[in-house]
Amino acid sequence: MTTTISSNQRVALITGAGSGIGRATAEVLASQGVDLALVSRPGPDLDSAAAACQSHGVRVLKIAADISDSGEVRAAFAKTEAELGPITDVHNNAGISVVAPLVDTSDDVWSTQLATNLSGSFYVLREAARVMVPRKRGAIVNTASELALQGQAGYVAYTATKGGILSMTRSAAAELASWGIRVNAVCPGTTRTPMFLAEFDGAADPSAEFAENEASVALGRIATPTEIAKAVAFLLSDDASYVTGTQLIADGGRSGCFPVGSIGVDATTSV
Ligand code: NAD
């Protein structure tokens, strides 16, 4: 039996799709009937993410690639277009976080952090533009971070990459708007993913640090990957047709709300 693919069929390429936020975006888009190219480092995570998405009945392509290699990124886009058809959506999401005091941040750590998060995101963004511009349609979401907007000790290299991603987002949106292509960023707050949980490995008292982290969020808890994925899915969808060149901050209110109440005001009192 041959499957007929509609010209309206959405095809999304997601980087970092094996785990955390990328995997959650893949599952949300799969539930909406979007065909998927899942790009990630090789391993069992990629297989399990693909199986979860296939259960929604969409076509799923697994691509093991390193986004810090521009040739591998180009090949991933070419393979997707050859096997699934024109790419309509890109979630440019893969990233790493190396936490270190500034004085101990070696040249190697700095280069590795930049190679994946900033150069890798640039290669994906550039390739997305190359395939979308001739068709004059498409939507791209770059994963930045709340740390693109605020500083935190230990994250000088990481924040440099995330600030760069926000700047790239705005310039790419300005350049691609005339082709009908929207480019936005999502700025997740702390999200329960393997990346975040790994940062507790070196903590003296992980549960105290976890509680402190949650207490600084207005909503009083860290995000699930699916909550971030739904923000990404909105930005990729036609519901966001007038949204480009901006960032959606999904941080549970951490950046927008003062972390302590006003003196003498009990906001929990009912009126
Ligand atoms: P994660 O570690 O769970 O997932 C990251 C994914 O990226 C993995 O699938 C990994 O294989 C892939 N990846 C890493 N380097 C790669 C490379 N060079 N080439 C291809 N794939 C690569 O992490 P996560 O928390 O889901 O993070 C996803 C994105 O969200 C990252 O850009 C991260 O900076 C950002 N972010 C995370 C948080 C958080 O609290 N978890 C907060 C803000 C922003």
Residues whose N, C-alpha, C, O or C-beta is under 5 A from the ligand:
A	BS01	NAD	G16 A17 G18 S19 G20 I21 G22 V39 S40 R41 A65 D66 I67 S68 N93 A94 G95 I96 T116 T143 A144 S145 E146 P188 G189 T190 T191 T193 P194 M195 F196
